[in-house]
Amino acid sequence: MYLARVLRVFIACVWLGAGAVRADDLGWQDVALFAGGAATALAAHEAGHALANLSMGNVPHLGSVEFLGVIPWFSLEPNIACAADSCSRRDGTPFGPGRPGLLLILLAGFDVQHATDEVLLTRDPALREQHAPFRTGLLAFNTLTSVAYAAANWAGVEPYSGDLAGAVRDTRASRAWVSGMLFGIAGLDIARWAVPDARWLAWASRAAKVVFLGLPLTV
């Protein structure tokens, strides 16, 4: 019962902000919908990687990773290696899109997150004030995952096959730009959720997402 109450308190805080709603007002249906939103966001992130791979004629492989060295997880690995100005697939065949294509693959999951959050916050800027556990689960997963990725990359604890680690290592992308923009976009969208009337936040977030989408053109 104690763990159940802790979970409800956590979701209440993430959902409407500390003090905005009482944990006792949340039922298990709300908890399930919130978790379902987060799970859907995870599936969409991975689907973004898969679609980016397949659109460029590359078949990704499912790999296992350990986050922080102890948390088992999985990843869709492109298995593309780059040397000098050329890149090749796992079977040794050339990967025509090169480093820009590889960077697009590695960042595709975040691009899907950004697009999802933009739809959510544009259609309902006052999401924070709504009883919308599924949509809030989507937004929470997307923004908090971006924050966690950026923080892990900065701290040097991101898995070797992590999206940002691979982007910096294999495509010569700027760590400051990739991780900094990812963190900043998440912060802007959290701020939009918290202060829906601040229109400048929405436009700053949209502009940053467009720049992030164009990062593969810089490598």
Steps between C-alpha positions, in 0.01 A plus 500: 500500500788737575655449154160547339455834675852610405422424136178701515680794664772491231248501217302779667815713518601434140144536373386834639798624695568471870200615697275542196304184568475260791638150446182355647307654208678266258349159439676194363339562163688831490823324596448241226423766238805703601720189472336418167587844369862455606514155339352640178762775497775240540360296209479814285862589581624159389270504196667826396839328500362202307331717237811714451713190454266332254442819300873504424522133417656391827365221721561570871582232755360460849772529762515496877650773717538574870413854604722624785662157483216325683166572328437259210354658189488455124586706195451491124857517374567611141837319494649756264868587521657815355862563409638808328221617267320169448273274704415131467235263629559194716536277193767728351282662234525879464249715687433776249345764730826510697540678830196729449282194444641325806442807715142522373448136604648554846294813568176377340353383831539849645351656187191283554486611863521864397226460239275322750551767766436775247166346403403456864590852610369673188162328505460551875739760647320466835567126523617548858147598601330205328418153630710333231720228652581328168611818323690611810678164509609560140634845581667390824685213334616710208631794701649305789667251265668788317621647829632160614681438170668840505599471867637147451699614197649793686585281801660234281265222617294458182536147353749463213216433256286787630355745247701803607819305565483354151418837346806666650734204450402378154383809312728774639192690617559770759428371851412852614246550222338156508468447874457869581216546253332177611508617861386850406203382292384278785529794738301726270221244463483444875478879540221512237309237697547696822433849355263451203433873454864582416478498120870580457585163656302322229680682218842454662430128535385468138805684368734280706331184370550613140870564567532159672336332200760663276804389702580210260577765235791624713716185500 
